[in-house]
Amino acid sequence: MIQQAELKRKRDAVAIYFKTTKPELFLFISDEGVTLRNIEQANDVHISIMVDEGQYVVEGLPQNVAKAQQEIKKNLKLIQEDVSLSSQLKQGVTFEDVVARVMPIIPNVSKQSGTYISTSNDKFTFTSLSYQSMDQAKLLMAQALSELDITKKSSLGAADYTFANVTQLHQQLEFVPVHDSQAMSLTSKPFGWSRVRALPDKNNPHISSPGQLSFYNILGNWSSNQNAASGTDIKALLKQHIGSEDSDSNVHLEARFGAVLYENLKSKTSPMLTAPQNTIFDAQALQKYTANTSRSRRIFFGMQPPSNITAPLLPVTSDHGIHRRSVVLEYVNRNDLVNLEMASLYTPPPPPPSSNNDANALHRVRVEFLVQEDGSLLLEKAEGERKRATIDLIALAG
């Protein structure tokens, strides 16, 4: 009896093909197929996605297929917005340049935000199922466009100055490929990177660190007649930029360990390993290469410092010898990013009288929470930032 019912079900079953669009297909499976499986189970049907053909097929009893199709349509109520960037691009940068740079990042942004992103007619098109998802996609894309150094907005991690400590001006240097897809940010992992490394001195191979370090100016308008700076000069430069006339202002000084990475050359065979240049060079050549902004996109990539650096800096604890764990969140003023006209379910309030360029405007907010023994978070402090100065020091002398 059961076999006869199953045979009748198979005889009555139909397979209906439905044409659809790429955004609809993407959004249909953007939640790892959870919605698709729920519709299959609820309506006793089988759904197959045919991406290349731009269609999907629903198999089952006619009445079940009809119900499943109605539920699919109910779950695919799309919202769509177009965004143009022409007025925000750097001089000489075309939309084709933007697409070429941002295309490797779009799949990650789409997957993380659940929003389909396409490009055509000098504009980005965002297609999503909710304004919340679209806002997240636009925020991630705005950060990516700012970080790629193709718009009028500066990268959030851009350094004001870069110095390299060298034993001598003509010390031999080279690029060494570096990549960590797990630790790198959304805007960095699709590209290849290299750091600068000093070659050993053939005349003095056993000397790893000089007695007196010189800091050679690689980037930044440093007002000095000489390119080489001392540690005292670096200190004075920091004080010059973080000094404030407001006696009530607080100054937060932070040192981070990592590497200054230069983007690798484009290569069809091994883009992650093709260094910016394969020749040996010195500090002067590095300065000229860095000044060529069309070729030298740079990032600071934070790394775990070695134990010989961290051991002397470990704090003495009073709470049973247990170090406190913390979670730090950093919020950025959207006016410091490319404007993509964020979609919203509500009408935003009018901006305050002071502009973002006002000295009193907050550009970032840093919030720190302490992790409790039960896993809960306790607010430790919140800091607002009005001004920032960053100096990258490339250690090449031990």
Phi and psi in degrees as a GROMACS rama.xvg file:
@    title "Ramachandran Plot"
@    xaxis  label "Phi"
@    yaxis  label "Psi"
@TYPE xy
-65.436  -39.8022  ILE-2
-64.7831  -38.9454  GLN-3
-64.539  -40.0577  GLN-4
-64.9233  -38.2492  ALA-5
-68.4677  -39.5184  GLU-6
-65.1698  -40.7475  LEU-7
-63.8176  -38.3493  LYS-8
-63.5804  -40.3455  ARG-9
-68.1656  -36.7104  LYS-10
-66.5028  -36.6196  ARG-11
-83.462  -15.0179  ASP-12
-66.1227  147.847  ALA-13
-128.976  160.46  VAL-14
-125.322  113.501  ALA-15
-112.474  130.829  ILE-16
-96.4033  136.139  TYR-17
-122.888  124.286  PHE-18
-74.1321  144.794  LYS-19
-151.321  -179.529  THR-20
-106.781  164.603  THR-21
-60.9989  -43.8323  LYS-22
-59.0032  -40.9725  PRO-23
-65.1625  -42.452  GLU-24
-62.3513  -44.2457  LEU-25
-60.7149  -48.5191  PHE-26
-69.8448  -26.5793  LEU-27
-66.9165  -32.1448  PHE-28
-114.939  10.6294  ILE-29
-68.4172  -17.561  SER-30
-98.2097  34.4254  ASP-31
63.0276  24.709  GLU-32
83.0768  9.98321  GLY-33
-63.2724  -47.1332  VAL-34
-61.188  -42.5348  THR-35
-59.529  -47.4008  LEU-36
-65.9354  -36.7977  ARG-37
-63.8217  -40.8163  ASN-38
-66.5887  -39.9088  ILE-39
-60.0198  -47.9546  GLU-40
-68.3314  -39.4549  GLN-41
-69.4854  -27.2831  ALA-42
-117.155  5.32133  ASN-43
53.9314  52.999  ASP-44
-131.572  169.773  VAL-45
-122.207  130.055  HIS-46
-116.645  128.856  ILE-47
-117.726  132.537  SER-48
-96.1715  128.345  ILE-49
-118.759  85.8627  MET-50
-62.5679  -47.4929  VAL-51
-61.9574  -34.0312  ASP-52
-86.9194  -7.51848  GLU-53
65.4776  42.5199  GLY-54
-156.341  169.373  GLN-55
-136.771  156.025  TYR-56
-122.13  135.517  VAL-57
-113.579  123.933  VAL-58
-115.366  135.397  GLU-59
158.602  -170.593  GLY-60
-64.8522  145.571  LEU-61
-51.0195  -45.3951  PRO-62
-67.2931  -33.0897  GLN-63
-71.4865  -38.3999  ASN-64
-62.4907  -41.4574  VAL-65
-63.0007  -43.4006  ALA-66
-64.6916  -41.5619  LYS-67
-63.5046  -40.3732  ALA-68
-64.5086  -39.3798  GLN-69
-63.5071  -38.7863  GLN-70
-70.0181  -35.448  GLU-71
-62.576  -46.4399  ILE-72
-61.3632  -37.9353  LYS-73
-63.5617  -35.1406  LYS-74
-85.2153  -5.93103  ASN-75
-116.925  51.5459  LEU-76
-88.1644  98.8842  LYS-77
-88.5157  146.954  LEU-78
-117.728  144.339  ILE-79
-141.902  140.142  GLN-80
-141.074  145.733  GLU-81
-107.026  143.86  ASP-82
-133.819  129.846  VAL-83
-106.793  143.803  SER-84
-116.385  4.60736  LEU-85
-53.2325  -39.0463  SER-86
-80.0392  -7.92379  SER-87
-109.327  -0.686344  GLN-88
-81.8862  151.368  LEU-89
-63.7297  155.141  LYS-90
-60.6563  130.865  GLN-91
90.9022  -9.78199  GLY-92
-90.6053  127.359  VAL-93
-100.505  166.827  THR-94
-65.5599  -30.5059  PHE-95
-62.5206  -37.6184  GLU-96
-62.7387  -41.4292  ASP-97
-62.0383  -46.9349  VAL-98
-61.0654  -42.8315  VAL-99
-61.9891  -36.4031  ALA-100
-78.9809  -38.4088  ARG-101
-91.8827  -15.188  VAL-102
-56.641  -40.2345  MET-103
-64.6588  -19.8402  PRO-104
-90.8395  -28.1015  ILE-105
-55.3424  -44.6022  ILE-106
-57.6184  -40.2645  PRO-107
-68.3249  -40.3088  ASN-108
-64.4615  -43.3225  VAL-109
-62.2873  -45.1372  SER-110
-66.522  -41.0333  LYS-111
-70.554  -33.0893  GLN-112
-99.6164  -13.7532  SER-113
68.9548  38.2195  GLY-114
-133.262  132.48  THR-115
-84.7094  128.765  TYR-116
-120.881  127.022  ILE-117
-132.553  165.586  SER-118
-130.591  137.754  THR-119
-171.594  149.578  SER-120
51.882  44.7038  ASN-121
61.0218  35.71  ASP-122
-152.506  158.344  LYS-123
-94.7409  141.286  PHE-124
-118.168  121.468  THR-125
-104.394  124.76  PHE-126
-123.843  126.222  THR-127
-147.589  175.557  SER-128
-99.0024  -11.5482  LEU-129
-151.854  154.732  SER-130
-66.6928  -31.518  TYR-131
-62.9543  -45.1221  GLN-132
-65.5083  -38.8854  SER-133
-66.0213  -40.7821  MET-134
-60.4528  -42.109  ASP-135
-63.8594  -41.8749  GLN-136
-63.0228  -42.1824  ALA-137
-67.2923  -36.8826  LYS-138
-66.1899  -44.8166  LEU-139
-63.9389  -39.6479  LEU-140
-69.7046  -37.7799  MET-141
-62.7256  -41.5993  ALA-142
-64.836  -41.8584  GLN-143
-62.7062  -45.1221  ALA-144
-64.016  -36.147  LEU-145
-68.2878  -40.6248  SER-146
-70.0243  -26.8183  GLU-147
-78.9061  -3.70029  LEU-148
60.7785  42.2872  ASP-149
-121.524  -2.67447  ILE-150
-116.277  178.897  THR-151
-76.2282  -9.86917  LYS-152
-86.6072  136.68  LYS-153
-79.5632  154.301  SER-154
-62.1371  142.894  SER-155
-64.4383  -25.1176  LEU-156
-104.715  14.3224  GLY-157
-66.0115  137.728  ALA-158
-90.1541  142.463  ALA-159
-76.2582  -31.861  ASP-160
-141.636  149.267  TYR-161
-131.963  128.807  THR-162
-125.537  148.917  PHE-163
-121.36  124.874  ALA-164
-84.9417  118.675  ASN-165
-126.908  155.189  VAL-166
-75.7007  -31.2178  THR-167
-155.322  159.66  GLN-168
-59.6065  -35.719  LEU-169
-102.245  25.3955  HIS-170
-59.5719  134.913  GLN-171
-75.4299  132.563  GLN-172
-128.196  161.392  LEU-173
-151.329  162.28  GLU-174
-94.6939  139.019  PHE-175
-126.114  124.04  VAL-176
-60.5196  140.236  PRO-177
-139.326  133.161  VAL-178
-156.381  137.825  HIS-179
-144.635  93.4974  ASP-180
-65.476  -22.8722  SER-181
-78.1127  -35.3652  GLN-182
-97.3225  -21.2422  ALA-183
-74.8396  155.644  MET-184
-75.3268  171.069  SER-185
-57.6507  -35.4191  LEU-186
-88.2747  -4.15651  THR-187
-110.745  -35.1277  SER-188
-63.3868  -28.1647  LYS-189
-73.9956  -7.69302  PRO-190
-113.408  161.018  PHE-191
-93.3733  148.804  GLY-192
-138.19  158.333  TRP-193
-142.131  148.779  SER-194
-108.448  163.235  ARG-195
-89.5472  134.335  VAL-196
-130.052  141.211  ARG-197
-86.5069  136.37  ALA-198
-82.8341  146.007  LEU-199
-63.8016  145.824  PRO-200
-73.8563  116.816  ASP-201
-64.5441  -29.5946  LYS-202
-77.2348  -30.9142  ASN-203
-132.996  70.0497  ASN-204
-65.5088  -18.809  PRO-205
-92.3238  -6.36172  HIS-206
-86.7046  115.687  ILE-207
-104.917  -17.3556  SER-208
-149.888  127.108  SER-209
-78.1333  163.665  PRO-210
-73.4809  -33.2396  GLY-211
-127.192  117.984  GLN-212
-87.7257  142.334  LEU-213
-113.888  135.846  SER-214
-105.256  110.26  PHE-215
-88.7636  129.623  TYR-216
-73.0205  112.972  ASN-217
-95.8322  -37.771  ILE-218
-148.319  142.966  LEU-219
111.086  146.796  GLY-220
-83.3144  82.8741  ASN-221
-89.5788  118.217  TRP-222
-78.454  84.5254  SER-223
-153.138  150.458  SER-224
-76.6406  -12.6159  ASN-225
-120.183  148.556  GLN-226
-78.5281  -27.4039  ASN-227
-85.2982  129.919  ALA-228
-120.241  154.441  ALA-229
-95.7535  173.871  SER-230
-60.0962  -34.652  GLY-231
-64.716  -38.3723  THR-232
-64.1353  -40.7737  ASP-233
-62.7494  -42.8837  ILE-234
-61.7634  -43.0556  LYS-235
-65.4816  -35.8736  ALA-236
-66.129  -39.9788  LEU-237
-63.2908  -46.4557  LEU-238
-62.3633  -35.144  LYS-239
-62.946  -36.5297  GLN-240
-91.4595  -30.3289  HIS-241
-96.9884  -6.32413  ILE-242
-64.3009  145.564  GLY-243
-134.205  141.999  SER-244
-76.137  -18.1474  GLU-245
-84.0969  113.263  ASP-246
-68.1957  -18.8034  SER-247
-85.9184  -6.83079  ASP-248
-75.407  145.556  SER-249
-101.102  143.999  ASN-250
-113.153  125.086  VAL-251
-109.518  115.488  HIS-252
-105.885  125.337  LEU-253
-132.092  134.594  GLU-254
-114.537  131.069  ALA-255
-121.586  141.406  ARG-256
-96.761  136.584  PHE-257
175.085  -150.523  GLY-258
-140.901  142.394  ALA-259
-84.3046  117.324  VAL-260
-108.092  139.279  LEU-261
-105.063  138.056  TYR-262
-68.088  136.679  GLU-263
-71.8728  163.077  ASN-264
-69.8796  152.766  LEU-265
-69.4122  135.215  LYS-266
-148.393  133.006  SER-267
-74.2073  -23.9135  LYS-268
-91.842  -50.648  THR-269
-144.948  73.3612  SER-270
-62.6499  -27.3956  PRO-271
-75.1348  -16.636  MET-272
-117.337  -2.56275  LEU-273
-86.8422  101.246  THR-274
-63.2402  155.775  ALA-275
-52.3139  -38.0336  PRO-276
-154.766  141.933  GLN-277
-92.6756  -5.78904  ASN-278
-84.9909  159.017  THR-279
-80.1034  139.747  ILE-280
-141.384  177.755  PHE-281
-122.805  -174.972  ASP-282
-62.8343  -36.6269  ALA-283
-64.6069  -41.7946  GLN-284
-66.4517  -36.9895  ALA-285
-64.639  -37.4966  LEU-286
-62.699  -44.7114  GLN-287
-66.1753  -39.9489  LYS-288
-65.0507  -42.2386  TYR-289
-65.8592  -34.4039  THR-290
-68.6816  -22.144  ALA-291
-80.9833  89.0165  ASN-292
-64.6563  -19.9264  THR-293
-74.3689  -13.219  SER-294
-122.402  -10.8806  ARG-295
-122.819  55.6513  SER-296
-64.8119  134.884  ARG-297
-129.547  151.78  ARG-298
-138.52  157.892  ILE-299
-100.434  123.19  PHE-300
-111.455  110.411  PHE-301
-68.7144  138.61  GLY-302
-133.876  165.002  MET-303
-75.2638  119.502  GLN-304
-68.92  152.494  PRO-305
-67.501  160.365  PRO-306
-64.0137  -29.155  SER-307
-68.6221  -14.5373  ASN-308
-94.5  -42.2135  ILE-309
-78.7994  -32.9916  THR-310
-55.6529  -48.4979  ALA-311
-68.1756  -14.5219  PRO-312
-101.395  0.235722  LEU-313
-63.9165  130.975  LEU-314
-73.0872  152.574  PRO-315
-86.0776  121.034  VAL-316
-98.6355  151.611  THR-317
-110.457  -13.5848  SER-318
-93.0373  73.0868  ASP-319
58.2357  25.8424  HIS-320
72.9549  15.7421  GLY-321
-100.973  125.522  ILE-322
-75.1798  142.636  HIS-323
-79.5374  139.213  ARG-324
-100.026  143.969  ARG-325
-136.837  157.507  SER-326
-121.498  126.165  VAL-327
-116.17  128.141  VAL-328
-114.392  138.472  LEU-329
-123.048  124.212  GLU-330
-105.722  142.005  TYR-331
-117.874  137.857  VAL-332
-62.5259  124.507  ASN-333
-63.6641  -20.6919  ARG-334
-68.1528  -14.7173  ASN-335
-88.1509  -0.492194  ASP-336
-113.242  168.591  LEU-337
-60.6019  138.717  VAL-338
-84.5807  114.832  ASN-339
-114.466  21.2031  LEU-340
48.0397  72.0111  GLU-341
-55.6934  127.714  MET-342
-69.5502  151.105  ALA-343
-156.143  150.368  SER-344
-82.1928  -8.51248  LEU-345
-131.185  161.939  TYR-346
-83.5096  118.781  THR-347
-67.6718  150.089  PRO-348
-68.3247  156.992  PRO-349
-64.3922  150.187  PRO-350
-67.1875  153.715  PRO-351
-66.2659  161.393  PRO-352
-57.3038  -36.938  PRO-353
-78.152  138.229  SER-354
-82.062  173.294  SER-355
-68.2946  -19.2278  ASN-356
-84.5382  -7.05421  ASN-357
-62.5829  141.964  ASP-358
-62.4346  -23.0831  ALA-359
-89.5847  -5.47604  ASN-360
-72.7958  138.775  ALA-361
-85.6793  127.148  LEU-362
-94.6962  -28.8952  HIS-363
-145.988  155.303  ARG-364
-129.726  128.691  VAL-365
-113.409  121.618  ARG-366
-118.623  129.029  VAL-367
-117.598  131.865  GLU-368
-117.292  143.711  PHE-369
-95.312  134.597  LEU-370
-84.707  120.696  VAL-371
-83.7592  169.327  GLN-372
-61.852  -31.2347  GLU-373
-87.239  5.23491  ASP-374
92.4171  -8.58619  GLY-375
-74.5721  164.168  SER-376
-110.796  136.515  LEU-377
-120.014  125.027  LEU-378
-62.3979  125.11  LEU-379
-97.5447  -50.7346  GLU-380
-164.818  160.697  LYS-381
-134.263  131.267  ALA-382
-126.194  134.843  GLU-383
-101.359  142.238  GLY-384
-117.872  125.882  GLU-385
-100.661  -29.3075  ARG-386
-149.501  147.898  LYS-387
-144.605  144.546  ARG-388
-132.136  136.224  ALA-389
-127.743  131.824  THR-390
-123.086  124.329  ILE-391
-94.5617  128  ASP-392
-113.737  115.651  LEU-393
-92.0788  112.201  ILE-394
-82.1673  113.97  ALA-395
-125.479  2.84994  LEU-396
-122.593  38.2983  ALA-397
